[in-house]
């Protein structure tokens, strides 16, 4: 019996030492990540990460648009990999049904009867240098006027133009 007790006293703390919790080091509250020291492929702190996210649908993850959640996770993961912020450039082309996520709170409330759940993560992404563009073709076809768009989101002539322009500038296409 004593041996079992001693083993438990040794094993339980070791389990806590090895346990890594989910973290949100950069975008607090969004895009949780778990670091694995033994992972073979990890972020390279000497690489410039130029990423172009294509956000075109309304799919949600943890109460916000999944594309925004994935961008938050990407920033958090790169942070855990010790990639300096100067080496991270992220752009999002928001179009199609995802265009509604760009509404300011008043317009979103009017359309959907509830506050825009994406505003907080948009603020945090912008504060960390993420450029968010919304397609003017998509907003026009959905009767969204410029005054209804969140001021942290920049209208672009088209989402396709954003995708083409940034890929020609060396950004890696990330579909979401």
C-alpha positions as CSV (number, residue, x, y, z in Angstrom):
1,X,0.0,0.0,0.0
2,X,2.8,2.4,0.8
3,X,4.4,1.8,-2.5
4,X,1.2,2.7,-4.4
5,X,0.9,5.9,-2.4
6,X,4.5,6.9,-3.1
7,X,4.1,6.2,-6.8
8,X,0.9,8.3,-6.9
9,X,2.7,11.1,-5.2
10,X,5.4,11.0,-7.8
11,X,3.3,10.3,-10.9
12,X,0.6,12.9,-10.4
13,X,2.9,15.9,-10.2
14,X,4.8,14.6,-13.3
15,X,1.6,14.6,-15.2
16,X,1.0,18.2,-14.4
17,X,4.6,19.1,-15.5
18,X,4.0,17.5,-18.9
19,X,0.5,18.9,-19.4
20,X,0.4,22.0,-21.6
21,X,-2.8,24.0,-21.5
22,X,-4.5,25.8,-24.3
23,X,-3.2,29.3,-24.7
24,X,-4.1,32.5,-26.4
25,X,-0.9,34.6,-26.0
26,X,-1.6,37.2,-28.7
27,X,-5.3,37.3,-29.5
28,X,-6.7,36.9,-26.0
29,X,-9.7,34.6,-25.9
30,X,-9.6,33.5,-29.5
31,X,-7.8,30.8,-31.6
32,X,-6.6,28.6,-28.7
33,X,-3.3,26.7,-29.4
34,X,-1.4,24.1,-27.6
35,X,2.4,24.0,-28.0
36,X,4.2,20.6,-28.5
37,X,7.9,20.9,-28.0
38,X,8.5,17.5,-29.8
39,X,6.6,18.5,-33.0
40,X,8.7,18.0,-36.1
41,X,7.5,21.1,-37.9
42,X,7.2,24.3,-36.0
43,X,7.2,28.0,-36.9
44,X,10.6,29.3,-38.0
45,X,11.4,32.5,-36.3
46,X,13.7,33.7,-39.1
47,X,11.0,33.3,-41.9
48,X,8.7,36.2,-43.0
49,X,5.2,34.8,-42.8
50,X,3.1,36.6,-45.5
51,X,-0.4,35.0,-45.3
52,X,-3.5,35.7,-47.2
53,X,-6.7,34.4,-45.8
54,X,-9.8,33.9,-48.0
55,X,-12.9,34.2,-45.8
56,X,-16.1,33.6,-47.8
57,X,-18.6,31.9,-45.6
58,X,-20.5,32.3,-42.3
59,X,-19.2,29.1,-40.6
60,X,-18.6,29.8,-36.9
61,X,-16.2,28.4,-34.4
62,X,-16.5,29.3,-30.7
63,X,-19.2,31.9,-31.5
64,X,-17.3,33.9,-34.1
65,X,-16.5,33.6,-37.8
66,X,-14.3,30.5,-38.4
67,X,-11.9,32.4,-40.7
68,X,-11.3,35.1,-38.1
69,X,-10.8,32.4,-35.4
70,X,-8.2,30.7,-37.7
71,X,-6.3,33.9,-38.1
72,X,-6.3,34.4,-34.3
73,X,-5.0,30.8,-34.0
74,X,-2.3,31.4,-36.6
75,X,-1.1,34.5,-34.7
76,X,-1.1,32.6,-31.4
77,X,0.7,29.7,-32.9
78,X,3.4,31.9,-34.5
79,X,3.8,33.6,-31.2
80,X,4.4,30.3,-29.4
81,X,7.0,29.5,-32.1
82,X,8.8,32.7,-31.2
83,X,8.2,34.4,-34.6
84,X,8.6,38.1,-34.0
85,X,5.7,40.3,-35.0
86,X,7.8,42.1,-37.6
87,X,8.0,38.8,-39.5
88,X,4.2,38.3,-39.6
89,X,2.1,40.0,-42.3
90,X,-1.5,38.8,-42.5
91,X,-4.2,40.0,-44.9
92,X,-7.8,38.7,-45.1
93,X,-10.1,39.0,-48.1
94,X,-13.7,38.9,-46.8
95,X,-16.4,38.3,-49.4
96,X,-19.5,36.3,-50.2
97,X,-21.7,35.4,-47.2
98,X,-18.9,36.3,-44.8
99,X,-19.4,40.0,-45.7
100,X,-22.0,40.3,-43.0
101,X,-19.3,39.8,-40.3
102,X,-17.9,43.2,-41.3
103,X,-21.1,45.1,-40.2
104,X,-20.8,47.6,-37.4
105,X,-22.7,46.7,-34.3
106,X,-25.8,48.9,-35.1
107,X,-26.2,47.4,-38.6
108,X,-25.6,43.9,-37.4
109,X,-28.1,44.3,-34.6
110,X,-30.7,45.6,-37.1
111,X,-30.2,42.7,-39.5
112,X,-29.7,39.8,-37.1
113,X,-31.3,41.0,-33.9
114,X,-28.2,40.5,-31.8
115,X,-24.8,42.2,-31.3
116,X,-22.1,41.4,-33.8
117,X,-20.0,38.7,-32.1
118,X,-17.0,39.4,-34.4
119,X,-16.3,42.9,-33.2
120,X,-13.9,42.0,-30.4
121,X,-11.8,39.7,-32.4
122,X,-11.7,42.2,-35.3
123,X,-10.4,44.8,-32.9
124,X,-7.7,42.4,-31.6
125,X,-6.7,41.3,-35.0
126,X,-6.3,44.9,-36.2
127,X,-4.4,45.8,-33.1
128,X,-1.9,43.1,-34.1
129,X,-1.4,44.3,-37.7
130,X,-3.9,42.1,-39.5
131,X,-5.4,43.9,-42.6
132,X,-9.0,43.1,-43.2
133,X,-10.6,43.9,-46.6
134,X,-14.2,43.4,-47.6
135,X,-15.4,43.0,-51.2
136,X,-17.4,45.9,-52.4
137,X,-19.1,43.6,-55.0
138,X,-20.3,41.3,-52.2
139,X,-21.5,44.2,-50.0
140,X,-23.3,45.8,-52.9
141,X,-25.1,42.6,-53.8
142,X,-26.2,42.2,-50.2
143,X,-27.3,45.8,-49.8
144,X,-24.6,46.7,-47.3
145,X,-23.7,50.3,-47.6
146,X,-20.3,51.7,-46.6
147,X,-21.7,53.5,-43.5
148,X,-22.7,50.1,-42.1
149,X,-19.2,48.6,-42.4
150,X,-17.0,48.4,-39.3
151,X,-14.4,51.2,-39.5
152,X,-11.6,48.6,-38.8
153,X,-12.4,46.9,-42.1
154,X,-11.3,48.4,-45.4
155,X,-13.6,48.2,-48.5
156,X,-11.8,46.8,-51.6
157,X,-13.1,47.0,-55.1
158,X,-13.4,43.2,-55.0
159,X,-12.3,40.2,-52.9
160,X,-10.9,38.6,-56.1
161,X,-8.7,41.7,-56.6
162,X,-7.4,41.4,-53.0
163,X,-6.6,37.7,-53.5
164,X,-4.8,38.3,-56.8
165,X,-2.8,41.4,-55.7
166,X,-1.5,39.9,-52.5
167,X,-0.6,36.6,-54.1
168,X,1.4,38.4,-56.7
169,X,3.2,40.1,-53.8
170,X,4.3,36.8,-52.5
171,X,1.6,36.1,-49.9
172,X,0.6,32.4,-49.3
173,X,-3.1,31.7,-50.0
174,X,-4.9,30.3,-46.9
175,X,-8.5,29.3,-47.8
176,X,-11.1,29.5,-45.1
